[in-house]
Amino acid sequence: MNASDPGSPTDNHGRMMELSVVLVNFNDRPHLGECLSSIENTSGSLHYEVIVVDNDSADGSQAYIARHFPKVKLIANNVNLGFARANNQGIRESRGEFILFLNTDTAVQPGALGRLLEELRSDPKAGAVGPALLRGSNSYQVSFGRRVSFFSELLQKLVLNPYYKFALKWSRKKRNVGWLSAACLLARRPALLDAAGFDEDFFIYFEDIDLCLRIKKAGWTLVYLPQARVLHVGGATTSTPLVAGRFEYRKSQLVFYNKHSSKASRFLLRLYLRLNFRLMAWRGKFRGESGQWLREQYGRLLEGRRKGA
């Protein structure tokens, strides 16, 4: 990855920039207005900047930002560079003491920015903090977890996710966690420097968990703060068909496991993916020209991982 020079924490007048908000956009104009307006409406007296890195959107997003949000710094890529690489672009352009990574399909709720910033200011050991993510007024998303392995993923998906979706409605407990979702993640600049930013081997998915693990490895803690609340539609920023999106997920999952997991976890994941691939083929998920292309991509991905095992 390349985020080794994340800018200067001062503005053009030499003042300390408190906060940089970095958003990566890809064909998500329907949510951009609400997201950017929510930042404006909840920023209070903060000295902040907003940077949108657009990954070659074809839906008029760039013109929309220029017309309705002229103060936003827009970085317009001529190809889709992926989530990790685009966020690193935003880091390099940022000037804030703290950097907030925010999905375009979110809406920051009143008081959230102040609470997240106060948490990092009050705890010098905290490298990053994440809020409660909600789909509605009382529908919580699970936006944190433990260290990822094959069995811990099973535990997370089968047991912990259903439990937390219920428990988070009642609990306001602050937690030290193993990872936080980058749908809304506020990081301290030195922690990002220590972690060297996002790993650009990830196109999309798992890049936030990887970043969090490296922040923790550098000696920082990660905090889930439910007192800060952010609405999150979820899934809107990928802008890919379901089966293709699953392929990108599996590709990044293999990259993550090769980087962080044990040999046993890597073996079990590959075994599961081969069985899942056959099930998808049996259920007719690879029909048509696009389906055949996707089938070939899956086959190459799994064959490549077997050779590299």
C-alpha positions as CSV (number, residue, x, y, z in Angstrom):
1,M,0.0,0.0,0.0
2,N,1.0,3.6,-0.3
3,A,-0.2,6.0,2.4
4,S,3.2,6.8,3.9
5,D,2.8,10.6,3.4
6,P,-0.7,11.4,4.7
7,G,-0.4,15.2,4.4
8,S,0.0,18.0,6.9
9,P,-2.4,18.5,9.8
10,T,-2.7,22.3,9.1
11,D,-4.7,24.3,6.6
12,N,-3.4,26.9,4.2
13,H,-3.3,29.5,7.0
14,G,-1.3,27.3,9.3
15,R,-4.2,26.5,11.6
16,M,-4.6,23.0,13.0
17,M,-7.2,21.1,11.0
18,E,-9.2,19.1,13.5
19,L,-10.9,16.6,11.2
20,S,-10.7,15.2,7.7
21,V,-13.6,13.3,6.4
22,V,-12.8,10.8,3.6
23,L,-15.5,9.3,1.4
24,V,-15.0,6.8,-1.4
25,N,-17.8,7.1,-4.0
26,F,-18.7,4.7,-6.8
27,N,-22.1,5.4,-8.5
28,D,-23.8,6.3,-5.3
29,R,-25.3,9.7,-6.2
30,P,-28.7,8.8,-4.6
31,H,-27.1,8.8,-1.1
32,L,-24.4,11.5,-1.5
33,G,-26.7,14.4,-0.7
34,E,-28.0,13.1,2.6
35,C,-24.5,11.9,3.6
36,L,-22.7,15.2,2.9
37,S,-25.5,17.3,4.3
38,S,-25.4,15.2,7.6
39,I,-21.7,16.1,8.0
40,E,-22.5,19.8,7.5
41,N,-25.5,19.7,9.8
42,T,-23.7,17.9,12.7
43,S,-20.2,19.4,12.5
44,G,-20.9,22.3,14.8
45,S,-17.8,24.5,15.3
46,L,-15.4,21.9,14.1
47,H,-12.6,23.0,11.8
48,Y,-12.9,20.2,9.2
49,E,-12.6,19.3,5.5
50,V,-14.4,16.8,3.4
51,I,-12.6,14.8,0.7
52,V,-14.6,12.6,-1.8
53,V,-12.5,10.2,-3.9
54,D,-14.7,9.2,-6.9
55,N,-13.9,5.9,-8.5
56,D,-14.9,6.8,-12.1
57,S,-18.7,7.0,-11.4
58,A,-21.0,7.0,-14.4
59,D,-24.1,8.4,-12.6
60,G,-23.2,12.1,-12.5
61,S,-21.8,12.0,-9.0
62,Q,-18.9,14.3,-9.8
63,A,-21.1,17.0,-11.4
64,Y,-23.5,16.6,-8.5
65,I,-20.8,17.2,-5.9
66,A,-19.4,20.2,-7.8
67,R,-22.8,21.8,-8.1
68,H,-24.3,21.2,-4.7
69,F,-21.2,20.9,-2.4
70,P,-18.5,23.2,-3.9
71,K,-16.5,23.2,-0.6
72,V,-15.9,19.4,-0.9
73,K,-12.5,18.5,-2.3
74,L,-13.2,16.1,-5.1
75,I,-10.6,13.6,-6.4
76,A,-11.8,12.2,-9.7
77,N,-10.3,8.9,-10.8
78,N,-10.6,7.8,-14.4
79,V,-10.8,4.1,-13.3
80,N,-12.3,2.3,-10.3
81,L,-9.2,1.9,-8.1
82,G,-11.1,0.1,-5.3
83,F,-11.9,1.0,-1.7
84,A,-8.5,0.6,-0.1
85,R,-6.5,2.4,-2.7
86,A,-9.0,5.3,-3.0
87,N,-9.0,5.7,0.8
88,N,-5.2,6.0,0.7
89,Q,-5.6,8.8,-1.8
90,G,-7.8,10.6,0.6
91,I,-5.4,10.1,3.4
92,R,-2.6,11.6,1.4
93,E,-4.7,14.7,0.6
94,S,-6.0,15.1,4.2
95,R,-4.8,17.7,6.7
96,G,-6.8,16.7,9.8
97,E,-5.4,15.7,13.1
98,F,-8.1,12.9,13.0
99,I,-9.4,11.2,9.9
100,L,-12.9,9.9,9.5
101,F,-13.6,7.2,6.9
102,L,-17.2,7.3,6.0
103,N,-19.3,5.4,3.5
104,T,-21.5,7.4,1.2
105,D,-24.6,5.5,2.2
106,T,-24.5,6.8,5.8
107,A,-26.0,9.7,7.7
108,V,-24.2,11.1,10.7
109,Q,-26.6,11.7,13.6
110,P,-26.4,14.8,15.9
111,G,-23.6,14.7,18.4
112,A,-21.8,11.7,16.8
113,L,-18.8,13.5,15.5
114,G,-18.2,15.3,18.8
115,R,-18.5,12.0,20.8
116,L,-16.1,10.1,18.5
117,L,-13.5,12.9,18.7
118,E,-13.8,13.2,22.4
119,E,-13.2,9.5,22.9
120,L,-9.9,9.7,21.0
121,R,-8.9,12.9,22.7
122,S,-9.6,11.5,26.2
123,D,-7.8,8.2,25.6
124,P,-4.3,8.6,24.2
125,K,-4.0,4.8,23.7
126,A,-7.0,4.6,21.4
127,G,-6.0,4.5,17.7
128,A,-9.5,4.4,16.3
129,V,-13.1,4.5,17.3
130,G,-16.3,3.4,15.7
131,P,-20.0,4.3,16.4
132,A,-23.1,2.3,16.5
133,L,-24.4,1.7,13.0
134,L,-28.1,1.5,12.5
135,R,-30.4,0.7,9.5
136,G,-33.3,2.3,11.3
137,S,-34.1,4.0,14.6
138,N,-33.6,0.7,16.5
139,S,-32.1,-1.8,14.0
140,Y,-28.4,-2.2,14.9
141,Q,-25.7,-3.6,12.6
142,V,-22.8,-5.6,14.0
143,S,-19.9,-3.3,13.2
144,F,-17.1,-4.8,15.3
145,G,-15.7,-8.1,16.2
146,R,-12.7,-10.2,17.3
147,R,-9.7,-11.6,15.5
148,V,-10.8,-13.4,12.3
149,S,-10.2,-17.1,11.7
150,F,-12.3,-19.8,10.1
151,F,-13.9,-20.9,13.4
152,S,-14.2,-17.3,14.8
153,E,-16.0,-16.3,11.6
154,L,-18.4,-19.2,12.1
155,L,-18.9,-18.1,15.7
156,Q,-19.4,-14.5,14.6
157,K,-21.9,-15.2,11.9
158,L,-23.9,-18.0,13.6
159,V,-23.9,-16.9,17.2
160,L,-22.4,-13.4,17.9
161,N,-24.1,-11.5,15.1
162,P,-27.7,-12.6,16.0
163,Y,-26.9,-12.0,19.7
164,Y,-25.4,-8.5,19.2
165,K,-28.2,-7.4,16.9
166,F,-30.5,-8.0,19.9
167,A,-28.2,-7.0,22.7
168,L,-27.0,-3.7,21.1
169,K,-30.6,-2.4,21.3
170,W,-30.3,-2.3,25.1
171,S,-26.5,-2.0,25.8
172,R,-24.7,1.3,25.8
173,K,-21.4,-0.3,26.9
174,K,-18.2,1.0,25.5
175,R,-16.0,-1.9,24.3
176,N,-12.4,-2.5,23.3
177,V,-12.7,-4.7,20.2
178,G,-10.5,-6.5,17.7
179,W,-11.8,-4.6,14.6
180,L,-14.2,-1.9,13.5
181,S,-16.2,-1.4,10.3
182,A,-14.8,1.3,8.0
183,A,-18.4,2.3,7.1
184,C,-17.7,4.9,9.8
185,L,-14.2,4.7,11.4
186,L,-12.5,7.7,13.1
187,A,-8.7,7.2,13.3
188,R,-5.9,9.1,14.9
189,R,-3.3,10.2,12.3
190,P,-0.3,8.6,14.1
191,A,-2.1,5.3,14.3
192,L,-2.7,5.4,10.6
193,L,1.0,6.2,10.0
194,D,2.0,3.3,12.3
195,A,-0.3,0.9,10.3
196,A,0.9,2.4,6.9
197,G,-2.7,3.0,5.8
198,F,-4.9,0.6,3.9
199,D,-3.4,-2.5,2.2
200,E,-4.0,-2.0,-1.5
201,D,-4.0,-5.8,-2.1
202,F,-7.6,-5.6,-1.1
203,F,-9.9,-4.1,-3.7
204,I,-13.0,-4.1,-1.5
205,Y,-14.0,-6.1,1.7
206,F,-11.7,-7.1,4.6
207,E,-9.5,-4.0,4.1
208,D,-10.9,-2.4,7.3
209,I,-10.4,-5.5,9.4
210,D,-6.8,-5.8,8.1
211,L,-6.2,-2.1,8.9
212,C,-7.5,-2.5,12.4
213,L,-5.3,-5.6,13.1
214,R,-2.3,-3.6,12.1
215,I,-3.3,-0.6,14.2
216,K,-3.6,-3.0,17.2
217,K,-0.3,-4.6,16.3
218,A,1.3,-1.2,16.5
219,G,0.1,-0.9,20.2
220,W,-3.1,1.0,19.8
221,T,-6.5,0.1,21.1
222,L,-9.8,0.1,19.1
223,V,-13.0,1.3,20.7
224,Y,-16.7,0.7,19.9
225,L,-18.7,3.7,21.2
226,P,-22.5,3.1,21.0
227,Q,-23.2,6.6,22.3
228,A,-22.3,7.9,18.8
229,R,-24.8,6.9,16.2
230,V,-24.7,6.8,12.4
231,L,-27.4,5.5,10.1
232,H,-26.1,3.1,7.4
233,V,-28.0,1.7,4.5
234,G,-25.4,-1.0,3.9
235,G,-24.3,-2.5,0.6
236,A,-25.2,0.5,-1.5
237,T,-21.6,1.6,-2.0
238,T,-20.4,-1.6,-3.8
239,S,-22.8,-1.1,-6.8
240,T,-22.2,-4.6,-8.0
241,P,-24.6,-7.6,-8.7
242,L,-25.0,-10.0,-5.8
243,V,-23.0,-12.9,-7.3
244,A,-20.2,-10.7,-8.5
245,G,-20.1,-8.9,-5.1
246,R,-19.8,-12.3,-3.4
247,F,-16.8,-13.1,-5.7
248,E,-15.1,-9.9,-4.7
249,Y,-15.8,-10.8,-1.0
250,R,-14.3,-14.2,-1.4
251,K,-11.2,-12.9,-3.3
252,S,-10.5,-10.5,-0.4
253,Q,-11.3,-13.1,2.1
254,L,-8.5,-15.3,0.6
255,V,-6.1,-12.4,0.6
256,F,-6.9,-11.8,4.3
257,Y,-6.6,-15.4,5.4
258,N,-3.2,-15.8,3.5
259,K,-2.0,-12.7,5.4
260,H,-3.3,-13.3,8.9
261,S,-4.7,-16.8,9.5
262,S,-3.2,-20.1,10.4
263,K,-2.5,-22.9,7.9
264,A,-5.5,-24.8,9.3
265,S,-7.9,-21.9,8.8
266,R,-6.6,-21.4,5.3
267,F,-7.2,-25.1,4.5
268,L,-10.7,-25.0,5.9
269,L,-11.6,-21.9,4.0
270,R,-10.4,-23.3,0.7
271,L,-12.3,-26.5,1.3
272,Y,-15.5,-24.5,2.1
273,L,-15.1,-22.3,-1.0
274,R,-14.6,-25.3,-3.3
275,L,-17.8,-26.9,-1.9
276,N,-19.6,-23.5,-2.2
277,F,-18.4,-23.1,-5.8
278,R,-19.9,-26.5,-6.8
279,L,-23.2,-25.6,-5.0
280,M,-23.4,-22.3,-6.9
281,A,-22.8,-24.1,-10.2
282,W,-25.5,-26.7,-9.3
283,R,-28.0,-23.9,-8.5
284,G,-27.4,-22.3,-11.9
285,K,-25.6,-19.1,-10.6
286,F,-23.3,-19.1,-13.6
287,R,-25.8,-18.9,-16.5
288,G,-25.3,-16.7,-19.5
289,E,-22.2,-14.9,-20.8
290,S,-21.6,-13.0,-17.6
291,G,-22.2,-16.1,-15.5
292,Q,-19.7,-18.1,-17.5
293,W,-17.1,-15.3,-17.1
294,L,-17.7,-15.3,-13.3
295,R,-17.4,-19.1,-13.2
296,E,-14.0,-18.9,-14.9
297,Q,-12.9,-16.2,-12.4
298,Y,-14.0,-18.4,-9.5
299,G,-12.1,-21.4,-11.0
300,R,-8.9,-19.4,-11.5
301,L,-9.1,-17.9,-8.0
302,L,-9.5,-21.3,-6.3
303,E,-7.0,-23.0,-8.5
304,G,-4.5,-20.3,-7.8
305,R,-4.9,-20.6,-4.1
306,R,-4.5,-24.4,-4.3
307,K,-1.2,-24.0,-6.1
308,G,0.0,-21.4,-3.6
309,A,-1.0,-23.5,-0.6
